[in-house]
Amino acid sequence: MMDKRQDVRGEMAKRITITLPDEVAEALEKWAKEEARPMANLATFLIQKCIAEKQQNKQQDK
């Protein structure tokens, strides 16, 4: 499911639904609590970081 919305900065964002294995969801929940942030916010940060790293690695391979 994808739904276009605006994020807190007013930028367009897409809402998605994912299913995580229990141990991954529990680890993400624990990490988010340790950082006092919502799980969705932490997941977004981690996904953005992985994409940036992938793009950087792709550039280095050229």
DASULHU-V240155 format. One record per pair of residues at least 12 apart in sequence whose ideal C-beta (glycine too) atoms are under 6 Angstrom apart, sorted by sequence separation. I is the first residue (numbers start at 1). J is the second residue. D is the distance in Angstrom with one decimal. If there is no record, write none. Layout:
BEGIN
I_J_D / I_J_D
END
This chain:
BEGIN
2_14_5.1 / 3_15_4.3 / 2_16_5.6 / 1_17_4.8
END
